[in-house]
Amino acid sequence: MWGAALGSFLVRAGFGLILPALPAYIRQHGLPVPDLGLASGFYLGFSVVGMLLVAPFIDRVGHTRGLVAGAAAYVLGTFLLLWLPSSAGLFVGRGLQGLAMALYAPAVFGYVGTVVPADRRGGAYGTIASAQMAGFMLGPTVGGLALGLGGATGCLVLAAGAAVATVAATVFLPPEPAAEPVPAVQAEAAQAALSTFSAPLRALLVAPWGLGFLAYTIGQQVPNGVYNAIWSLYMFHLGAAPWLVGVSYATWALPLVVLSPLFGRRALGSAVRTGMIIGGSVMGLAAFAYALVSSPYAMAGVGLLEGVGSALVLPLSQVYLAERVAPHRMSGTQAVATGLGQTLALVGAVASGFLFPVVPWLPFVLVGICLLVGTWAFALVRPAPPRAVAVASEGA
């Protein structure tokens, strides 16, 4: 499990290392400014396609192999940015990095759910979330320093090193236990009516708990698109200094690094669902608060509060799903839910780019609405006890 946490840290750090370099990258190689937005579109688009069409195969081929494939795509995308400094290299490289995240994230979820006993799973998911956010905090900070010392190339070289280290950490992970045979009835049903692509979606749509979880996950993904598009712009709009913009990312991530393992270890019984509702509500209210404040320092403070909500959401939502989905459906179900959410995140990112010049705070209001609607749709669902649902899901 610690190898999976190390790989998660390295992946997030590598992605963070690249972020400060992208504006300098296009200037250094004489690329048009719109390429930056198109590159973000390639990243999100490949991520959505990977989540919906490729990641469901991870449960079939093995979570460890999914991790290796994700790490390999991460290496290839990062080196492509170095080897082919052009619009095509930028688009394809960022697209491969989006595909890497689409494979690696659900594979980690499935791997931990398989190798860690149920009574320790919450703490394990909390540790993974903490490692991811530690990488998110460190990556842009180191990337900013590398940008000053070695330009965009310096950032990419460090990111390439993180990519290679991710592969090494992933290849040497302990193997998963042998998979239990799929019941004959389920195998017949899968052959008759389901495919690798449709089975995870059907699992989410058949039971009320699945619909609630799907609404929750989609709502949670919207901030990823909107904030990636306009967060820095809004901070500068409020008069923030560049250092404060960087600190604002760290204040959001800090609670996840510290609190996610603690919340995960205490994820027992009904506390899992309650914690998800509280965390989602805090995130939604924080989004509305962003639209109301007029100080960049207050934005960073609200970000700290939002981070506490996220520290509840990340590990507990994974525990909730692991309690209700059979091991051979874990990665696929998580990937389908996240992929649908990222589709809406992509729409939100594009829309916020048009809304920001007109009403700068309006995208935050829309994020708050999406978060609260998804959270309270989930809250209205009264799922069966986890064991009953898990047994029922064996036929899905």
C-alpha positions in Angstrom: 0.0 0.0 0.0 2.9 2.4 0.8 4.2 1.8 -2.8 0.8 2.9 -4.1 0.9 6.0 -1.9 4.4 6.8 -3.2 3.3 6.4 -6.8 0.3 8.6 -6.2 2.6 11.3 -4.7 5.0 11.2 -7.6 2.2 11.4 -10.2 0.6 14.4 -8.6 4.0 16.1 -8.0 4.9 15.5 -11.7 1.6 17.0 -12.9 2.1 20.0 -10.5 5.7 20.5 -11.8 4.4 21.0 -15.3 1.7 23.5 -14.5 4.0 26.6 -13.9 5.9 25.7 -17.1 3.1 25.7 -19.6 2.8 29.5 -20.2 6.6 29.7 -20.5 6.6 26.6 -22.7 4.4 28.2 -25.4 6.5 31.5 -25.3 9.8 29.6 -25.4 8.7 27.7 -28.6 6.8 30.5 -30.2 3.4 28.8 -29.9 0.1 30.7 -30.0 -1.5 31.5 -26.7 -4.8 29.7 -27.6 -2.8 26.5 -27.6 -2.7 26.6 -23.8 -6.5 26.4 -23.6 -6.6 23.7 -26.3 -4.0 21.7 -24.4 -6.2 21.8 -21.3 -9.0 20.5 -23.5 -6.9 17.6 -24.8 -6.0 16.8 -21.2 -9.6 16.7 -20.0 -10.9 15.1 -23.2 -8.4 12.2 -23.1 -9.1 11.8 -19.4 -12.9 11.5 -20.0 -12.4 9.0 -22.8 -9.9 7.0 -20.7 -12.3 6.9 -17.7 -15.3 5.8 -19.7 -13.8 3.4 -22.4 -10.4 2.2 -21.1 -10.4 2.2 -17.3 -13.2 -0.4 -17.1 -10.8 -3.0 -18.5 -8.6 -2.5 -15.4 -10.8 -4.7 -13.3 -10.4 -7.5 -15.9 -6.7 -7.3 -16.5 -5.7 -6.5 -12.9 -5.2 -3.3 -11.0 -1.4 -3.6 -10.9 -1.3 -3.7 -14.6 -3.6 -0.7 -14.8 -1.2 1.2 -12.5 1.8 0.2 -14.8 -0.2 1.3 -17.9 -1.1 4.6 -16.3 2.5 5.3 -15.2 3.8 4.4 -18.7 1.3 6.8 -20.4 2.5 9.5 -17.9 6.2 8.8 -18.9 5.4 9.0 -22.6 3.3 12.2 -22.4 6.0 14.0 -20.3 8.9 13.0 -22.6 6.8 13.9 -25.6 6.7 17.5 -24.4 10.5 17.5 -24.2 11.2 15.7 -27.5 8.6 17.4 -29.7 8.3 21.1 -28.7 5.4 22.0 -31.0 1.6 22.4 -30.9 1.2 18.8 -31.8 3.6 17.7 -29.1 1.9 19.9 -26.6 -1.6 18.5 -27.4 -0.6 14.9 -27.6 1.6 15.1 -24.6 -1.1 16.6 -22.4 -3.6 14.2 -23.8 -1.4 11.2 -22.8 -1.1 12.7 -19.3 -4.9 13.0 -19.1 -5.1 9.3 -20.1 -2.5 8.5 -17.5 -4.6 10.0 -14.8 -7.7 8.2 -16.1 -5.9 4.9 -15.7 -3.8 5.5 -12.6 -6.5 7.0 -10.3 -9.1 4.2 -10.6 -6.4 1.5 -10.6 -5.1 2.8 -7.2 -8.6 2.8 -5.9 -9.1 -0.9 -7.0 -5.7 -2.0 -5.8 -6.1 -0.6 -2.3 -9.6 -2.1 -2.1 -8.2 -5.5 -3.1 -5.0 -5.7 -0.9 -6.2 -3.9 2.2 -8.6 -5.6 4.6 -12.0 -3.8 5.0 -11.4 -2.7 8.6 -8.3 -0.8 7.5 -9.4 0.4 4.1 -10.6 3.8 5.3 -7.2 4.7 6.7 -5.5 3.4 3.5 -7.7 5.6 1.3 -7.0 8.5 3.6 -3.2 7.9 3.2 -3.5 7.8 -0.6 -5.5 11.1 -0.6 -2.9 12.6 1.7 0.0 11.5 -0.6 -1.8 12.9 -3.6 -2.3 16.3 -2.0 1.2 16.4 -0.7 2.4 15.9 -4.3 0.0 18.6 -5.4 1.4 21.0 -2.8 5.1 20.2 -3.6 4.8 20.0 -7.4 3.9 23.6 -8.3 6.2 25.0 -5.6 9.2 23.1 -6.9 8.1 23.8 -10.5 8.1 27.6 -9.8 11.7 27.4 -8.5 12.8 25.2 -11.4 11.1 27.7 -13.8 13.2 30.5 -12.4 16.4 28.5 -12.6 16.1 26.5 -15.8 13.0 27.8 -17.6 10.3 25.5 -18.9 12.8 22.8 -19.8 13.9 22.6 -16.2 10.4 21.9 -15.0 9.9 19.3 -17.7 13.2 17.5 -16.9 12.1 17.3 -13.2 8.6 16.1 -14.3 10.3 13.4 -16.5 12.3 12.3 -13.5 9.1 12.0 -11.4 7.5 10.0 -14.3 10.4 7.5 -14.3 10.3 7.2 -10.5 6.5 6.5 -10.7 7.1 3.6 -13.1 9.7 2.2 -10.7 7.4 2.5 -7.7 4.6 0.9 -9.6 6.5 -2.0 -11.1 7.6 -3.2 -7.7 4.3 -3.1 -5.9 3.3 -6.3 -4.0 1.0 -8.5 -6.2 -2.7 -8.6 -5.6 -4.3 -11.7 -4.1 -5.7 -14.2 -6.6 -9.1 -13.0 -7.8 -12.1 -15.0 -6.6 -14.0 -16.7 -9.5 -17.0 -14.8 -10.8 -20.2 -16.7 -10.1 -21.6 -18.6 -13.0 -24.9 -16.7 -12.9 -23.1 -13.4 -13.2 -20.8 -14.7 -16.0 -23.9 -15.8 -17.9 -25.6 -12.4 -17.3 -22.5 -10.6 -18.4 -22.3 -12.6 -21.6 -25.9 -12.2 -22.3 -26.6 -8.5 -21.6 -23.5 -6.6 -20.4 -20.2 -5.5 -21.8 -17.0 -4.3 -20.0 -18.1 -0.8 -20.8 -21.8 -1.0 -19.8 -21.5 -3.1 -16.6 -20.2 -0.4 -14.3 -22.7 2.2 -15.6 -25.5 -0.4 -15.1 -24.3 -1.0 -11.6 -24.7 2.7 -10.8 -28.0 3.1 -12.5 -29.8 0.0 -11.1 -29.8 0.7 -7.4 -30.9 3.9 -5.7 -27.6 4.1 -3.9 -25.8 4.1 -7.2 -27.8 7.0 -8.6 -27.1 8.9 -5.4 -23.4 8.2 -5.6 -23.3 9.1 -9.3 -25.0 12.5 -8.6 -22.5 13.1 -5.7 -19.5 12.2 -7.8 -20.6 14.4 -10.8 -21.1 17.3 -8.5 -17.7 16.8 -7.0 -15.9 16.9 -10.3 -17.3 20.3 -11.5 -14.9 22.4 -9.4 -11.9 20.6 -11.0 -12.8 22.1 -14.4 -13.9 25.5 -13.3 -11.2 26.2 -10.8 -8.4 25.0 -13.1 -9.7 27.5 -15.7 -10.3 30.6 -13.6 -8.8 30.3 -10.1 -5.6 32.1 -10.8 -7.4 34.7 -13.0 -9.8 35.4 -10.2 -7.1 35.8 -7.6 -5.2 38.3 -9.9 -8.6 40.0 -10.5 -8.8 40.6 -6.7 -5.2 42.0 -6.7 -3.3 38.9 -5.4 0.5 38.9 -5.7 1.9 35.9 -7.6 3.2 34.3 -4.4 -0.2 34.5 -2.9 -1.7 32.7 -5.9 0.7 29.8 -5.2 0.0 29.8 -1.5 -3.8 29.7 -2.2 -3.3 26.2 -3.8 -1.3 25.1 -0.8 -3.9 26.3 1.8 -6.5 24.2 0.0 -4.3 21.1 -0.1 -2.9 21.3 3.4 -6.0 20.0 5.2 -6.1 17.0 2.8 -2.5 16.1 3.6 -3.1 16.3 7.4 -6.7 15.2 7.9 -7.5 12.7 5.1 -5.8 9.8 6.9 -7.5 10.7 10.2 -11.0 10.9 8.6 -10.4 7.7 6.7 -9.4 5.7 9.8 -12.6 6.8 11.5 -14.8 5.9 8.5 -17.1 3.3 10.1 -20.7 2.5 9.4 -23.1 5.4 9.0 -20.3 7.8 9.7 -19.1 7.3 6.2 -22.3 8.6 4.6 -22.7 11.4 7.2 -19.1 12.5 6.6 -19.7 12.6 2.8 -22.7 14.8 3.3 -20.9 17.2 5.6 -17.9 17.4 3.4 -19.9 18.0 0.2 -22.0 20.7 2.0 -18.8 22.5 3.2 -17.4 22.5 -0.3 -20.6 23.9 -1.7 -20.8 26.7 0.8 -17.2 27.5 0.3 -17.9 28.0 -3.4 -20.6 30.5 -2.6 -18.2 32.2 -0.2 -15.6 32.6 -3.0 -18.2 34.6 -5.0 -18.8 36.9 -2.0 -15.3 37.8 -0.8 -13.3 40.7 -2.2 -9.9 40.0 -0.7 -7.4 37.5 -2.1 -6.4 36.7 1.5 -10.0 35.8 2.3 -10.0 33.6 -0.8 -7.0 31.6 0.6 -8.7 31.4 4.0 -11.9 30.0 2.4 -9.8 27.6 0.5 -8.5 26.2 3.8 -12.1 25.6 4.8 -12.9 23.9 1.5 -9.9 21.7 1.9 -11.3 20.4 5.2 -14.5 19.4 3.3 -12.4 17.8 0.6 -10.5 15.8 3.2 -13.8 14.2 4.3 -15.0 13.6 0.7 -12.0 11.9 -0.9 -11.4 8.9 1.4 -15.0 8.5 2.6 -16.5 8.4 -0.9 -14.0 5.6 -1.8 -14.9 3.6 1.3 -18.6 4.0 0.5 -18.2 2.6 -3.0 -15.8 -0.2 -1.9 -18.5 -1.4 0.6 -21.1 -1.6 -2.2 -19.2 -2.9 -5.3 -17.6 -6.3 -5.8 -13.8 -6.2 -6.2 -14.0 -7.1 -9.9 -16.1 -3.9 -10.5 -14.2 -1.4 -8.3 -12.0 0.4 -10.8 -14.6 0.4 -13.6 -17.4 1.8 -11.5 -15.2 4.5 -10.0 -13.9 5.4 -13.5 -17.3 5.6 -15.1 -18.7 7.8 -12.3 -15.6 10.1 -12.4 -15.6 10.2 -16.2 -19.2 11.4 -16.4 -18.3 14.0 -13.8 -15.3 15.1 -15.8 -17.5 15.6 -18.8 -19.4 18.2 -16.9 -16.2 19.6 -15.5 -15.0 20.1 -19.1 -18.2 21.9 -20.0 -17.8 24.0 -16.8 -14.2 24.9 -17.7 -15.2 26.1 -21.1 -18.3 28.0 -19.8 -16.3 29.7 -17.0 -13.9 31.0 -19.6 -16.7 32.9 -21.3 -18.5 33.9 -18.0 -15.4 35.3 -16.2 -15.0 38.4 -18.4 -18.7 39.3 -17.9 -19.3 38.3 -14.3 -16.1 37.1 -12.6 -17.7 35.5 -9.6 -20.6 33.8 -11.4 -18.6 30.5 -12.1 -18.2 30.0 -8.4 -22.0 30.3 -7.9 -22.5 27.6 -10.5 -20.0 25.4 -8.8 -21.7 25.8 -5.5 -25.1 24.9 -7.0 -23.6 21.7 -8.6 -21.9 20.7 -5.4 -25.0 21.2 -3.2 -27.4 19.6 -5.7 -25.2 16.5 -6.0 -24.6 16.3 -2.2 -28.3 16.5 -1.2 -29.4 14.2 -4.0 -27.0 11.7 -2.4 -28.4 12.6 1.1 -32.0 11.9 0.0 -31.1 8.3 -0.9 -31.5 5.7 1.8 -29.3 2.8 0.7 -29.5 -0.7 2.0 -26.8 -1.8 4.5 -23.4 -2.2 2.8 -23.3 -6.0 3.0 -26.8 -6.4 1.5 -25.9 -4.0 -1.3 -22.6 -5.7 -2.0 -24.3 -9.1 -2.2 -26.9 -7.7 -4.6 -24.2 -6.1 -6.7 -22.6 -9.5 -7.4 -25.3 -10.0 -10.0 -24.7 -6.7 -11.6 
